Amino acid sequence: MSSSFSVVASYPPELLYAICSSVYSSALPAPRSSLDPLFVADYGAPTALPSSLPSGNWPEPLARQTLASLCLVNKAFYEAAKPWLWKRVEIRLPRSWLAFLEMVVEQDASDDDEAKVTEKVSATISQATSQVLATSSSLQDEETVKRLNESVIASLSSAPPSSAIPPELLSPPASRDPSPARLRARAKSPGRWRLMRAIGNALQDAMTSNSPGVYVPTPIDPRPGRHIEHLDFNHFRTIGMRRSGVEGASSRFVTSERLEQVLKEMPKLLAFGATEYMDGALTLPVLTDLLFRGKHVQRLGRTRSGLPGPVSSEISEDDWERRQECLALQALDFCGCVSAVFVDALSHFVESYLGGDIEAQEDRRGRRHNPTDTVSFPEVRRLGLRGTTSLPATLITPFVLAFPHLTHLDLSGTRCGPELLFALGNSSTLNLKSLALSRIPSLTGASVESLLVYGRATAQLTELSLYGDMTFPSPLSEAELRNVVVSAPCFRSGKLEYLDISSAPLTAEILKVFPAQPALRSLGLSHIPDLALADVSTFVLKNAPGLEVLTLVSTSQDLTGNGLARRIPLFLHQHIITPLCTPPFQFSLTGTEPPMLPPTRLRVVELSLPALTALGNGSGSWRVIRSKGGRGWYVDTASGWCAAREDAVGASANKPGLRRDLEENHPLRFELNRLADANGNVGSGIGWHGRKMEILHGQGMQGREDGLYGAVSFAYHN
């Protein structure tokens, strides 16, 4: 075993780093989703197809455990795997949050404990010096180490008064002369980013003067926060910890102070996801630290008079300088955040930085006026506000318009008004790829029509959700819907992959003029009781043969149960399953002709609970699979995307792609049957046709999520 460790240690660091990079990349979501749940089992390496088996990516816990095991091999593998192990962090339990906080945030000594602050600064200097000396074998004697330490301290002591390290912290307290100034105001410990930069500059100066030509590496920050690019609380829960209501309110785990400390230690943070279980920590300092990051901060930071400078005096110069060293955020998800703390913080944020009362700056069409006194965040590409029902339209409108280059926007379940859609349509910088406007009661059909038909921002849409139900129906009238279908560039382009127009006044006449959608994979046609199944079948057959998932919840009188319940399976198979999912009849005397395929790719149909109950155990390979909540699907368990397998039998089985003839013992069919037998006792990420946009990875409406985000996407009816 020791010989194998020595061989691994002899490998170049670049090779070990590439190995760890491959392990991390294997858990990233596939570029094209398979629409199916991720089955966690040993079914081979990830594939490039939108495959269900083997999956397009490894489970994230498996990749994390692999990286953690590599850290235990030896020091070389530890240095290579550590950045990838900390790149993505998901907070799951309160105790894991506290452990994460302890590892990322250095518990600085208080201002009164000057001895401990001095000890921390001295230890950092010694550690940085050792890293520099380790690069040269000729600089290992004690005299050289001592001389270099003295040179660094002298260089830091002679720095200007605005230096990152106060001079009184560079010598032990016992050796200092009493000073009235020091007694009046004790020196505070500088931030780690400023401390490491100051020590690095001092080391560079000392080495250049003593040993010219010697390579001086950048001092390494021992804390792992510098590696984190993804932080979310999707799986965070405090339920079941046997805490009283008073304890839950007075002693919270995720507080604003703790979250702000964590964010200050993450200069490379690119994606942040919040939930209703920790939205009480989303205060104004947290929001400003999330959004005011990157090189563009100082350029956009202007006072009301237009002069360069910080936007608000509440943000210190030290924070502005630190944030300029950070990368700008790219994805922000506030799904379900409704607390009064979050609403109050966003209200102050809009008032302080985004121009205050938006109604005074906009006309009826949503055109903004006098934008010079506001700021924007051009680096943010994906924004999710689903379920933020406590935010009024006067806050949502200016906040969303502050992101001029969005590609993914989820406004489902909010109180945004038509003025926001008019403003989005007038934008010349937006280029939306995914847009969700489901269940928004205050929208008007004219605003939706204007955005989709005349707005440049939606011309390249590939995913659109206008989902509505009987409680919050679609705002579109029949004439407006017809104009959208016929004239909207995103419909005419034929590039839509996800579309949900549930509860819209869709008729057979509109379906006849519907443009062909060859790329459509998931279609929502729920809550349209007057639409006939035969018209739906004809549309899918002629206009969307690549469709895989179709929702028909409370659609058509044949499926609503108004008649005899036992007739529901008959109508469903007669109008949907047989004409769309069954291969045409084939007769051959020789038997050498290849089998014919069904006319479409349809394999999943979502139905209402009464319809699913009427289907019972299904028919043949079609089974009923229920979610953890109230949704359910009628699924062809013999169909699915599969990569080629070495143990497959027959020529057709070896062909990668969508298969409609899976064997009884095929692993994918086994997993789907297992979900059907579970009768709803499944994970929160099980389901099809998600209703929440995946924000953090940019997978959009076809992305796969679990935890609380997965429950919102697949389990709940609304």
Secondary structure, 3 states (H helix, E strand, C coil): CHHHHHHHHCCCHHHHHHHHHHHHHCCCCCCCCCCCCCCCCCCCCCCCCCCEECECCCCHHHHHHHHHHHHCCCHHHHHHHHHHHCCEEECCCHHHHHHHHHHHCCCCCCCCCHHHHHHHHHHHHHHHHHHHHCCCHHHCCHHHHHHHHHHHHHHHHCCCCCCCCCHHHHCCHHHCCCCHHHHHCCCCCCCHHHHHHHHHHHHHHHHHHHCCCCCCCCCCCCCHHHHCCEEECCCCCCCCCCCCHHHHHHCCCCCHHHHHHHHHCCCCCCEEECCCCCHHHCCHHHHHHHHCCCCHHHHHCECCCCCECCCCCCCCHHHHHHHHCCCCCCEEECCCCCCHHHHHHHHHHHHHHCCCCHHHCECCCCCECCHHHCCCCCCCCEEECCCCCCCCHHHHHHHHHCCCCCCEEECCCCCCCHHHHHHHHHCCCCCCCEEECCCCCCCCHHHHHHHHHHCHHHCCCCEEECCCCCCCCCCCCHHHHHHHHHHCHHHHCCCCCEEECCCCCCCHHHHHCCCCCCCCCEEECCCCCCCCHHHHHHHHHHHCCCCCEEECCCCCCCCCCCCCHHHHHHHHHHHHHHHHHCCCCCCCCCCCCCCCCCCCCCCEEECCHHHHHHHCCCECCEEEEECCCCCEEEEECCCEEECCCCCCCCCHHHCCEEECCCCCCCHHHHHHHHHHHHCCCCCCCCCCCCCCCECCCCCECCCCCCHHHHHHHHHCCC
